């Protein structure tokens, strides 16, 4: 018999859910945790008020399903990730818009913000929302910077989801919901990143996160370099080496003489862990045997100067 796959059937839901390819991206969760901390500070400075930002959830959705579920009225911001050459979407719900306008324009504290339904957003309201989104995207840039420097720039603001299509309806995307609370007022911002947008850094996002800091750690590098420089090592001075048959070696006994085919002024190799560092001549200082170094010390390709130069470049990047 035939199976009716109507839109409301459970079979259709199972088939549709399989179209969302969700991957485990551990580093992405760390990035948005960092974004929450950055936004909390930035929005407090932006509003001069008490602001608490929390990460509600990170899920994987189909782009078409999300666009059909956007609660209206809302402002949809299409932004471009310049270095990734693709787009993302930020949605600000009506509750947050009116709460933010109320705070920025000197509304009284306490109680929910006045919501005016049935009319489009005014130019003043749209510009204030745009300023809010600029703050959020600037923090997002800073959150992604240790992993992959990227510039998020606002492309356009829309109020109709049909005009904010940045991907095909069946394509999968990462949905991040952030809740912003301002003393009993607030709302949500949702960031939607299609998988095609984060494809350039997908391999890095799939790595297991280790530690609480991205990239290089100049403090640890400096400490490690100092400890290595103070380490005590054993150095061997090798006078002569020769190869002899195993049979001759097994027949050695007390009193045998092994002739060394070397002159009195022959160079002695100075070694550490079997690696030749330099050469010198045997001599005497007081009642001790000594070696005078006659060859420049063999240095590794990596020097402390290279570490210092890399640290300076890291500080310049963080300052920018």
C-alpha positions as CSV (number, residue, x, y, z in Angstrom):
1,X,0.0,0.0,0.0
2,X,0.9,3.7,-0.2
3,X,2.1,5.7,2.7
4,X,0.6,9.2,3.0
5,X,3.5,11.6,3.9
6,X,1.4,14.7,4.8
7,X,3.0,17.6,6.4
8,X,1.7,16.8,9.8
9,X,2.7,13.1,9.9
10,X,5.3,11.8,12.2
11,X,7.1,10.1,9.3
12,X,7.5,13.5,7.6
13,X,9.0,14.9,10.8
14,X,11.5,12.1,11.0
15,X,12.5,12.6,7.4
16,X,12.8,16.3,7.8
17,X,14.8,16.1,11.0
18,X,17.4,13.9,9.2
19,X,18.1,16.7,6.8
20,X,19.8,18.7,9.6
21,X,23.4,17.7,9.8
22,X,24.4,18.5,13.3
23,X,28.1,18.3,14.2
24,X,29.7,18.4,17.6
25,X,31.6,21.7,17.7
26,X,33.1,22.0,21.2
27,X,35.1,25.1,20.5
28,X,32.0,27.0,19.3
29,X,30.5,26.6,22.7
30,X,33.6,28.2,24.3
31,X,33.5,31.1,21.8
32,X,29.9,32.0,22.7
33,X,30.6,31.7,26.4
34,X,33.3,34.2,25.8
35,X,30.9,36.4,23.8
36,X,28.5,36.4,26.7
37,X,31.2,37.8,29.0
38,X,32.2,40.4,26.5
39,X,28.6,41.5,25.8
40,X,27.8,41.8,29.5
41,X,30.6,44.4,29.9
42,X,29.9,46.2,26.6
43,X,26.1,46.5,27.1
44,X,26.6,47.8,30.6
45,X,28.8,50.6,29.1
46,X,26.3,51.0,26.2
47,X,23.2,51.5,28.4
48,X,24.8,52.8,31.6
49,X,22.5,50.3,33.4
50,X,22.6,46.9,34.9
51,X,22.7,44.3,32.2
52,X,22.9,40.5,32.5
53,X,23.6,38.4,29.4
54,X,23.1,34.6,29.4
55,X,23.5,31.9,26.8
56,X,20.1,30.2,26.4
57,X,21.0,27.5,24.0
58,X,23.0,26.4,20.9
59,X,21.1,24.3,18.5
60,X,21.2,23.1,14.9
61,X,18.2,24.0,12.7
62,X,17.2,24.2,9.1
63,X,17.2,27.7,7.7
64,X,13.7,27.5,6.3
65,X,12.2,26.2,9.6
66,X,13.9,29.0,11.5
67,X,12.6,31.8,9.2
68,X,9.1,30.4,9.5
69,X,9.3,30.5,13.3
70,X,10.7,34.0,13.8
71,X,8.2,35.8,16.2
72,X,7.1,39.0,14.5
73,X,7.5,42.0,14.8
74,X,11.3,41.7,15.0
75,X,14.3,43.3,13.4
76,X,16.5,40.9,11.3
77,X,20.0,42.0,10.7
78,X,21.9,40.5,7.8
79,X,25.6,40.8,8.5
80,X,28.6,39.8,6.4
81,X,31.6,37.9,7.6
82,X,34.2,39.6,5.4
83,X,37.1,37.1,5.7
84,X,34.8,34.1,5.4
85,X,33.0,35.6,2.4
86,X,29.5,34.7,3.6
87,X,26.6,36.0,5.7
88,X,25.0,35.5,9.0
89,X,21.7,36.6,10.6
90,X,21.0,38.4,13.9
91,X,17.4,38.6,15.1
92,X,16.3,41.1,17.8
93,X,12.9,40.4,19.2
94,X,10.3,43.1,19.9
95,X,10.6,42.8,23.7
96,X,14.3,43.6,23.6
97,X,13.9,46.4,21.1
98,X,11.4,48.3,23.3
99,X,13.3,47.5,26.5
100,X,16.5,48.8,25.0
101,X,14.8,52.0,23.6
102,X,13.2,52.6,27.0
103,X,16.6,52.3,28.8
104,X,18.5,54.4,26.2
105,X,15.9,57.2,26.2
106,X,15.7,57.5,30.0
107,X,12.6,55.4,30.8
108,X,11.8,54.6,34.4
109,X,13.3,51.5,36.0
110,X,11.2,48.6,36.9
111,X,8.3,47.1,35.1
112,X,8.0,45.9,31.5
113,X,8.7,48.4,28.6
114,X,5.7,49.8,26.8
115,X,5.1,47.9,23.5
116,X,3.4,49.5,20.6
117,X,2.1,46.9,18.2
118,X,0.6,47.3,14.7
119,X,3.1,49.8,13.3
120,X,6.5,49.7,11.7
121,X,9.6,50.7,13.7
122,X,10.5,54.4,13.4
123,X,13.8,55.7,12.1
124,X,14.9,56.5,15.7
125,X,14.1,53.0,16.9
126,X,15.8,51.4,13.9
127,X,19.0,53.4,14.4
128,X,19.1,52.5,18.1
129,X,18.7,48.8,17.3
130,X,21.5,49.2,14.7
131,X,23.8,50.7,17.4
132,X,23.0,47.7,19.6
133,X,23.8,45.3,16.9
134,X,27.1,47.1,16.2
135,X,28.1,46.5,19.8
136,X,27.1,42.8,19.6
137,X,28.9,42.2,16.3
138,X,32.0,44.0,17.6
139,X,32.1,41.6,20.6
140,X,31.5,38.7,18.3
141,X,34.6,39.7,16.3
142,X,36.6,39.8,19.5
143,X,35.3,36.4,20.6
144,X,36.4,34.8,17.3
145,X,39.7,36.7,17.0
146,X,41.9,34.2,18.9
147,X,40.5,31.4,16.6
148,X,40.1,33.2,13.3
149,X,40.3,37.0,12.8
150,X,37.0,38.0,11.1
151,X,35.1,41.3,10.5
152,X,31.4,41.3,11.0
153,X,29.7,44.2,9.1
154,X,26.0,45.1,9.0
155,X,24.7,44.6,5.4
156,X,21.1,45.6,6.0
157,X,18.2,45.6,8.5
158,X,14.9,43.9,7.6
159,X,11.5,43.4,9.3
160,X,10.2,40.8,6.9
161,X,11.9,37.4,7.0
162,X,11.4,36.9,3.3
163,X,13.9,39.7,2.6
164,X,16.5,38.3,4.9
165,X,17.1,35.0,3.1
166,X,20.9,34.3,3.2
167,X,20.7,30.6,2.6
168,X,18.5,27.9,1.1
169,X,15.6,26.7,3.2
170,X,16.9,23.2,3.5
171,X,20.4,24.2,4.5
172,X,21.5,23.6,8.1
173,X,22.6,26.4,10.4
174,X,23.8,27.0,14.0
175,X,21.3,28.9,16.1
176,X,22.5,30.7,19.2
177,X,20.0,32.3,21.5
178,X,21.2,35.0,24.0
179,X,19.0,36.4,26.7
180,X,19.5,40.0,27.8
181,X,18.0,41.0,31.1
182,X,17.9,44.6,32.4
183,X,16.1,44.7,35.8
184,X,12.8,42.9,34.8
185,X,13.1,44.1,31.2
186,X,14.8,42.6,28.3
187,X,14.5,40.0,25.5
188,X,16.4,37.8,23.2
189,X,19.0,38.1,20.4
190,X,19.4,35.1,18.1
191,X,22.5,34.6,16.0
192,X,22.1,32.3,13.0
193,X,25.3,31.1,11.3
194,X,24.8,28.7,8.3
195,X,27.2,25.8,8.1
196,X,28.5,27.3,4.8
197,X,29.5,30.4,6.7
198,X,31.6,28.7,9.3
199,X,33.1,26.2,6.8
200,X,36.5,27.9,6.7
201,X,37.0,27.3,10.4
202,X,34.9,24.1,10.8
203,X,38.0,21.9,11.3
204,X,39.2,24.1,14.1
205,X,35.7,24.2,15.7
206,X,35.6,20.4,15.8
207,X,38.7,20.1,17.9
208,X,38.5,19.3,21.6
209,X,39.1,22.5,23.6
210,X,42.1,22.3,26.0
211,X,42.6,25.0,28.6
212,X,41.1,28.4,29.2
213,X,42.9,30.4,26.6
214,X,43.1,30.3,22.8
215,X,46.3,30.7,20.8
216,X,49.7,31.3,22.3
217,X,50.4,32.1,26.0
218,X,53.3,34.6,26.3
219,X,53.4,34.3,30.1
220,X,53.8,30.5,30.0
221,X,56.3,30.7,27.1
222,X,58.5,33.2,29.1
223,X,58.3,31.1,32.2
224,X,59.2,27.9,30.3
225,X,62.1,29.6,28.5
226,X,63.5,30.9,31.9
227,X,63.3,27.4,33.5
228,X,64.9,25.8,30.5
229,X,67.8,28.3,30.6
230,X,68.4,27.5,34.3
231,X,68.3,23.7,33.8
232,X,71.4,21.7,34.8
233,X,72.7,19.4,32.0
234,X,75.5,16.8,31.7
235,X,78.2,17.5,29.2
236,X,80.7,14.8,28.0
237,X,84.2,15.5,26.5
238,X,85.0,12.7,24.1
239,X,88.7,12.2,23.4
240,X,88.6,9.5,20.8
241,X,86.3,7.0,19.2
242,X,87.2,3.8,17.3
243,X,85.5,0.7,16.0
244,X,87.0,-2.7,16.8
245,X,85.8,-6.2,16.1
246,X,83.6,-7.8,18.7
247,X,86.0,-10.7,18.9
248,X,88.8,-8.4,19.9
249,X,86.5,-6.7,22.5
250,X,85.6,-10.0,24.1
251,X,89.3,-10.9,24.4
252,X,90.4,-7.7,26.2
253,X,92.0,-8.3,29.6
254,X,93.8,-6.3,32.3
255,X,97.1,-4.9,31.0
256,X,96.1,-4.8,27.3
257,X,96.9,-1.5,25.5
258,X,94.6,0.2,23.0
259,X,96.5,2.6,20.8
260,X,94.7,5.9,20.1
261,X,95.4,7.2,16.6
262,X,95.4,10.9,17.6
263,X,97.9,13.6,18.2
264,X,98.4,15.5,21.5
265,X,96.9,18.7,19.9
266,X,93.8,16.9,18.5
267,X,90.4,18.4,19.1
268,X,88.0,17.0,21.7
269,X,84.3,17.0,20.9
270,X,81.9,18.3,23.6
271,X,78.6,16.5,23.6
272,X,75.3,16.6,25.4
273,X,72.9,13.7,25.1
274,X,74.9,12.3,22.2
275,X,74.7,15.6,20.2
276,X,77.9,17.4,19.4
277,X,77.7,21.0,20.6
278,X,81.3,22.2,20.0
279,X,85.0,21.3,19.9
280,X,88.0,22.3,21.9
281,X,91.6,21.5,23.0
282,X,92.6,19.7,26.1
283,X,94.6,21.6,28.7
284,X,95.1,22.3,32.4
285,X,93.9,25.0,34.7
286,X,95.6,24.7,38.1
287,X,95.2,21.1,39.2
288,X,92.2,20.5,37.0
289,X,91.9,19.2,33.4
290,X,90.2,21.8,31.2
291,X,89.0,22.3,27.6
292,X,89.4,25.5,25.6
293,X,86.5,26.0,23.2
294,X,87.8,26.5,19.7
295,X,84.6,26.3,17.6
296,X,81.5,28.3,17.7
297,X,78.7,26.7,19.7
298,X,76.1,25.0,17.6
299,X,72.8,26.8,18.3
300,X,69.3,25.6,17.5
301,X,67.2,27.3,14.8
302,X,64.7,28.6,17.4
303,X,66.1,31.4,19.6
304,X,64.8,33.5,22.5
305,X,64.7,36.4,20.1
306,X,62.2,34.6,18.0
307,X,59.9,34.1,21.0
308,X,60.2,37.8,22.0
309,X,59.4,38.9,18.4
310,X,56.3,36.6,18.4
311,X,55.2,38.0,21.8
312,X,55.4,41.5,20.4
313,X,53.3,40.5,17.4
314,X,50.7,38.9,19.7
315,X,50.5,42.0,21.9
316,X,50.0,44.2,18.8
317,X,47.1,42.0,17.6
318,X,45.4,42.0,21.0
319,X,45.8,45.8,21.1
320,X,44.1,46.1,17.7
